[in-house]
Amino acid sequence: MITAQVKAGTEVDLTLVNAAGQEVWKRTIASSTGILREPLDLSHVDQGVYMLRMRTADGVATCRVVKR
């Protein structure tokens, strides 16, 4: 589950990228409440390290995701 605090009414682009730089999952969500909650289903990807990028009009945040 992806949980983040954002400005209400913000559009958020979420992208999961593998070690080769390929996008393996992408979603655009509009947060009406200021709290973003989005399930992240990793059942379709192999074990390994991924980067989750969250982009809004205010900037970009990136975090590491490990599937074991």
N, CA, C and O atoms as a MOPAC input file, in Angstrom:
PM7 MOZYME 1SCF
protein

 N      0.85100 1    -1.17900 1     0.00000 1
 C      0.00000 1     0.00000 1     0.00000 1
 C      0.89500 1     1.23900 1     0.00000 1
 O      1.81200 1     1.35800 1     0.81200 1
 N      0.61900 1     2.13600 1    -0.90200 1
 C      1.31500 1     3.41700 1    -0.96500 1
 C      0.45900 1     4.42200 1    -0.20200 1
 O     -0.72600 1     4.58400 1    -0.49400 1
 N      1.05800 1     5.08800 1     0.76800 1
 C      0.35800 1     6.10500 1     1.53900 1
 C      1.21900 1     7.34900 1     1.57500 1
 O      2.40300 1     7.27700 1     1.90400 1
 N      0.63400 1     8.49500 1     1.23900 1
 C      1.38500 1     9.75100 1     1.24300 1
 C      0.42700 1    10.90100 1     1.49800 1
 O     -0.75500 1    10.83400 1     1.16200 1
 N      0.95500 1    11.94800 1     2.09400 1
 C      0.17700 1    13.16100 1     2.30100 1
 C      0.51000 1    14.12900 1     1.17400 1
 O      1.67500 1    14.45500 1     0.94600 1
 N     -0.51600 1    14.58000 1     0.47600 1
 C     -0.36200 1    15.52000 1    -0.63200 1
 C     -1.42200 1    16.61300 1    -0.48900 1
 O     -2.34300 1    16.49100 1     0.31900 1
 N     -1.28700 1    17.66300 1    -1.26700 1
 C     -2.31300 1    18.70800 1    -1.24200 1
 C     -3.62200 1    18.15400 1    -1.79200 1
 O     -3.62500 1    17.37700 1    -2.74600 1
 N     -4.72200 1    18.55700 1    -1.18900 1
 C     -6.04000 1    18.13500 1    -1.67600 1
 C     -6.22300 1    18.61100 1    -3.10800 1
 O     -5.86200 1    19.73700 1    -3.44900 1
 N     -6.78200 1    17.75300 1    -3.93500 1
 C     -7.00000 1    18.08600 1    -5.33600 1
 C     -5.78800 1    17.89700 1    -6.22100 1
 O     -5.81500 1    18.26800 1    -7.39400 1
 N     -4.71900 1    17.32200 1    -5.67600 1
 C     -3.48800 1    17.11900 1    -6.42500 1
 C     -3.56800 1    15.86300 1    -7.27800 1
 O     -4.06200 1    14.82800 1    -6.83100 1
 N     -3.08000 1    15.95900 1    -8.50300 1
 C     -2.94300 1    14.78700 1    -9.36400 1
 C     -1.55500 1    14.20000 1    -9.13400 1
 O     -0.55700 1    14.92000 1    -9.16100 1
 N     -1.49500 1    12.88900 1    -8.90900 1
 C     -0.24100 1    12.21300 1    -8.58000 1
 C      0.03900 1    11.13600 1    -9.62500 1
 O     -0.81000 1    10.28500 1    -9.89100 1
 N      1.22400 1    11.17700 1   -10.21000 1
 C      1.68000 1    10.12900 1   -11.12600 1
 C      2.58900 1     9.19400 1   -10.35000 1
 O      3.60800 1     9.62200 1    -9.80800 1
 N      2.22500 1     7.91400 1   -10.29400 1
 C      3.03100 1     6.89400 1    -9.62700 1
 C      3.63500 1     5.98600 1   -10.68700 1
 O      2.93100 1     5.51900 1   -11.58200 1
 N      4.93800 1     5.73500 1   -10.59000 1
 C      5.62000 1     4.87700 1   -11.54800 1
 C      6.57500 1     3.95400 1   -10.80000 1
 O      7.35400 1     4.40900 1    -9.96200 1
 N      6.51500 1     2.66100 1   -11.10000 1
 C      7.45000 1     1.68700 1   -10.55200 1
 C      8.42000 1     1.29600 1   -11.66000 1
 O      8.00100 1     0.87500 1   -12.73800 1
 N      9.72200 1     1.43800 1   -11.39200 1
 C     10.76200 1     1.22500 1   -12.39300 1
 C     11.68400 1     0.10800 1   -11.91600 1
 O     12.07900 1     0.08200 1   -10.75100 1
 N     12.02800 1    -0.82000 1   -12.81700 1
 C     12.94900 1    -1.90300 1   -12.44800 1
 C     14.40300 1    -1.43000 1   -12.54500 1
 O     14.66100 1    -0.28000 1   -12.89800 1
 N     15.35100 1    -2.32100 1   -12.23000 1
 C     16.77100 1    -1.96300 1   -12.21400 1
 C     17.29400 1    -1.57900 1   -13.59200 1
 O     18.29700 1    -0.87300 1   -13.69000 1
 N     16.63400 1    -2.03100 1   -14.66000 1
 C     17.04000 1    -1.68900 1   -16.02600 1
 C     16.44800 1    -0.35600 1   -16.48500 1
 O     16.71000 1     0.08800 1   -17.60300 1
 N     15.64100 1     0.29000 1   -15.61400 1
 C     15.04700 1     1.56800 1   -15.96200 1
 C     13.72500 1     1.45800 1   -16.70500 1
 O     13.21100 1     2.46200 1   -17.19900 1
 N     13.16800 1     0.25700 1   -16.79200 1
 C     11.89900 1     0.04600 1   -17.49700 1
 C     10.72400 1     0.25000 1   -16.54500 1
 O     10.75300 1    -0.20400 1   -15.40100 1
 N      9.69300 1     0.93800 1   -17.02800 1
 C      8.48000 1     1.10300 1   -16.24200 1
 C      7.72700 1    -0.22200 1   -16.21700 1
 O      7.42300 1    -0.78800 1   -17.26700 1
 N      7.42700 1    -0.71400 1   -15.01600 1
 C      6.69700 1    -1.98100 1   -14.89800 1
 C      5.29000 1    -1.77300 1   -14.34600 1
 O      4.47600 1    -2.69700 1   -14.35400 1
 N      5.00300 1    -0.56800 1   -13.86800 1
 C      3.67500 1    -0.25000 1   -13.34400 1
 C      3.52800 1     1.26100 1   -13.34400 1
 O      4.47000 1     1.97900 1   -13.00800 1
 N      2.35200 1     1.74600 1   -13.71600 1
 C      2.13300 1     3.19000 1   -13.74700 1
 C      0.67200 1     3.48000 1   -13.45400 1
 O     -0.21700 1     2.76500 1   -13.91600 1
 N      0.42900 1     4.52700 1   -12.68700 1
 C     -0.93800 1     4.90800 1   -12.34100 1
 C     -0.97700 1     6.40700 1   -12.09100 1
 O     -0.03700 1     6.96500 1   -11.52600 1
 N     -2.05000 1     7.06100 1   -12.50200 1
 C     -2.28700 1     8.47100 1   -12.20500 1
 C     -3.54900 1     8.55500 1   -11.35200 1
 O     -4.59200 1     7.99800 1   -11.69700 1
 N     -3.43000 1     9.26400 1   -10.23200 1
 C     -4.50800 1     9.32400 1    -9.26200 1
 C     -4.74800 1    10.77900 1    -8.87600 1
 O     -3.79800 1    11.55400 1    -8.75900 1
 N     -5.98300 1    11.14900 1    -8.68200 1
 C     -6.31600 1    12.47300 1    -8.14900 1
 C     -6.69900 1    12.30400 1    -6.68200 1
 O     -7.61000 1    11.54200 1    -6.35600 1
 N     -6.01000 1    13.00600 1    -5.81200 1
 C     -6.28500 1    12.92900 1    -4.38500 1
 C     -7.22300 1    14.06100 1    -3.99800 1
 O     -6.84900 1    15.23200 1    -4.06400 1
 N     -8.43100 1    13.71800 1    -3.59800 1
 C     -9.40100 1    14.74700 1    -3.23300 1
 C     -9.30000 1    15.12200 1    -1.75800 1
 O     -9.72400 1    16.21100 1    -1.37000 1
 N     -8.74300 1    14.23400 1    -0.92900 1
 C     -8.73300 1    14.46500 1     0.51600 1
 C     -7.39200 1    14.95600 1     1.05000 1
 O     -7.32700 1    15.43600 1     2.18200 1
 N     -6.32800 1    14.85000 1     0.27300 1
 C     -5.00400 1    15.20600 1     0.76200 1
 C     -4.22900 1    14.00600 1     1.27300 1
 O     -3.03700 1    14.11500 1     1.55900 1
 N     -4.88700 1    12.86900 1     1.39100 1
 C     -4.22100 1    11.62300 1     1.77900 1
 C     -4.31200 1    10.66900 1     0.59600 1
 O     -5.40500 1    10.33500 1     0.13900 1
 N     -3.16600 1    10.23800 1     0.10700 1
 C     -3.11900 1     9.30200 1    -1.01600 1
 C     -2.95400 1     7.89200 1    -0.46900 1
 O     -2.03200 1     7.61700 1     0.29900 1
 N     -3.85100 1     7.00500 1    -0.86900 1
 C     -3.75500 1     5.58100 1    -0.51100 1
 C     -4.01200 1     4.77900 1    -1.78000 1
 O     -5.09500 1     4.83600 1    -2.36100 1
 N     -3.00500 1     4.03900 1    -2.19300 1
 C     -3.11500 1     3.26000 1    -3.42500 1
 C     -2.45200 1     1.90000 1    -3.21300 1
 O     -1.29000 1     1.84100 1    -2.81000 1
 N     -3.17000 1     0.80400 1    -3.47700 1
 C     -2.54300 1    -0.51400 1    -3.35800 1
 C     -1.45300 1    -0.68200 1    -4.42000 1
 O     -1.58600 1    -0.19700 1    -5.54400 1
 N     -0.38900 1    -1.36500 1    -4.05100 1
 C      0.70600 1    -1.65400 1    -4.97500 1
 C      0.82900 1    -3.17000 1    -5.08500 1
 O      1.38700 1    -3.81700 1    -4.19800 1
 N      0.31600 1    -3.72700 1    -6.15800 1
 C      0.33900 1    -5.16800 1    -6.38900 1
 C      1.62600 1    -5.52700 1    -7.11400 1
 O      1.83300 1    -5.13200 1    -8.26200 1
 N      2.49100 1    -6.27600 1    -6.44000 1
 C      3.76800 1    -6.67500 1    -7.03100 1
 C      3.76700 1    -8.12300 1    -7.51100 1
 O      4.82700 1    -8.68300 1    -7.78700 1
 N      2.59700 1    -8.72800 1    -7.61100 1
 C      2.53100 1   -10.14200 1    -7.99000 1
 C      3.00000 1   -10.38600 1    -9.42500 1
 O      3.38800 1   -11.50600 1    -9.75900 1
 N      2.97200 1    -9.37000 1   -10.27000 1
 C      3.34200 1    -9.53600 1   -11.68400 1
 C      4.81600 1    -9.24200 1   -11.96700 1
 O      5.25100 1    -9.34600 1   -13.11400 1
 N      5.58800 1    -8.87800 1   -10.94200 1
 C      7.00800 1    -8.56200 1   -11.16100 1
 C      7.89300 1    -9.57100 1   -10.44300 1
 O      7.48100 1   -10.17700 1    -9.45400 1
 N      9.10400 1    -9.74600 1   -10.94400 1
 C     10.07300 1   -10.66400 1   -10.34900 1
 C     10.62600 1   -10.09000 1    -9.04900 1
 O     10.47600 1    -8.90200 1    -8.76300 1
 N     11.26600 1   -10.95400 1    -8.27200 1
 C     11.95500 1   -10.49500 1    -7.06900 1
 C     13.05600 1    -9.53300 1    -7.46400 1
 O     13.67800 1    -9.67900 1    -8.51600 1
 N     13.29000 1    -8.55400 1    -6.61700 1
 C     14.35900 1    -7.61300 1    -6.90800 1
 C     14.08200 1    -6.24500 1    -6.31100 1
 O     13.16200 1    -6.06200 1    -5.51400 1
 N     14.90600 1    -5.29300 1    -6.72000 1
 C     14.81900 1    -3.92400 1    -6.21700 1
 C     14.20600 1    -3.03600 1    -7.30300 1
 O     14.59500 1    -3.10000 1    -8.46900 1
 N     13.26200 1    -2.22700 1    -6.90500 1
 C     12.56000 1    -1.32000 1    -7.80700 1
 C     12.58500 1     0.08500 1    -7.20900 1
 O     12.81400 1     0.25700 1    -6.01200 1
 N     12.35000 1     1.07300 1    -8.04400 1
 C     12.22400 1     2.44800 1    -7.57800 1
 C     10.78800 1     2.89600 1    -7.83000 1
 O     10.26600 1     2.74400 1    -8.93400 1
 N     10.16000 1     3.44600 1    -6.80300 1
 C      8.81300 1     3.99100 1    -6.92700 1
 C      8.93600 1     5.50500 1    -6.98600 1
 O      9.45900 1     6.13100 1    -6.06300 1
 N      8.45300 1     6.08900 1    -8.07400 1
 C      8.52600 1     7.53500 1    -8.27600 1
 C      7.12400 1     8.12500 1    -8.15400 1
 O      6.19000 1     7.67500 1    -8.81600 1
 N      6.99100 1     9.14000 1    -7.29800 1
 C      5.73000 1     9.83700 1    -7.11300 1
 C      5.93400 1    11.27400 1    -7.56900 1
 O      6.70800 1    12.01900 1    -6.96800 1
 N      5.23300 1    11.66300 1    -8.63800 1
 C      5.40600 1    12.99300 1    -9.22400 1
 C      4.10500 1    13.79300 1    -9.06600 1
 O      3.02200 1    13.31700 1    -9.40500 1
 N      4.23800 1    15.02100 1    -8.54400 1
 C      3.12700 1    15.96100 1    -8.45400 1
 C      3.58500 1    17.28100 1    -9.07000 1
 O      4.73000 1    17.40400 1    -9.50700 1
 N      2.70100 1    18.25000 1    -9.10200 1
 C      3.06900 1    19.57200 1    -9.61500 1
 C      4.12300 1    20.22700 1    -8.73000 1
 O      4.84600 1    21.11500 1    -9.18300 1
 N      4.21800 1    19.79800 1    -7.46700 1
 C      5.18400 1    20.36800 1    -6.52500 1
 C      6.56500 1    19.73800 1    -6.60900 1
 O      7.52600 1    20.30300 1    -6.08800 1
 N      6.68900 1    18.56800 1    -7.25800 1
 C      7.99400 1    17.92700 1    -7.35100 1
 C      7.89600 1    16.42000 1    -7.46200 1
 O      6.83800 1    15.85700 1    -7.74300 1
 N      9.04200 1    15.78100 1    -7.22900 1
 C      9.15900 1    14.33400 1    -7.38000 1
 C      9.76800 1    13.74400 1    -6.10600 1
 O     10.72200 1    14.28600 1    -5.54700 1
 N      9.19900 1    12.63200 1    -5.66500 1
 C      9.76900 1    11.86500 1    -4.55500 1
 C     10.00100 1    10.44400 1    -5.05300 1
 O      9.19400 1     9.89800 1    -5.80400 1
 N     11.10800 1     9.85700 1    -4.62700 1
 C     11.45500 1     8.50400 1    -5.04900 1
 C     11.80200 1     7.67200 1    -3.82600 1
 O     12.46500 1     8.15400 1    -2.90700 1
 N     11.35100 1     6.41200 1    -3.81500 1
 C     11.74100 1     5.50500 1    -2.73800 1
 C     12.02100 1     4.12400 1    -3.32000 1
 O     11.52700 1     3.76200 1    -4.38800 1
 N     12.81000 1     3.38200 1    -2.60000 1
 C     13.19800 1     2.02200 1    -3.01500 1
 C     12.18000 1     1.02000 1    -2.52800 1
 O     11.72800 1     1.09200 1    -1.38500 1
 N     11.81300 1     0.08000 1    -3.39400 1
 C     10.88800 1    -0.99600 1    -3.07500 1
 C     11.60200 1    -2.30500 1    -3.34500 1
 O     12.16900 1    -2.48900 1    -4.42200 1
 N     11.58200 1    -3.22600 1    -2.37300 1
 C     12.23200 1    -4.53200 1    -2.52300 1
 C     11.15900 1    -5.61100 1    -2.48700 1
 O     10.36900 1    -5.67900 1    -1.54600 1
 N     11.13400 1    -6.45300 1    -3.51500 1
 C     10.24400 1    -7.60600 1    -3.52500 1
 C     11.09800 1    -8.83200 1    -3.28500 1
 O     12.03400 1    -9.10700 1    -4.03500 1
 N     10.77300 1    -9.56500 1    -2.23800 1
 C     11.54500 1   -10.76800 1    -1.88300 1
 C     10.80600 1   -12.01400 1    -2.27200 1
 O     11.30000 1   -13.11900 1    -2.05200 1

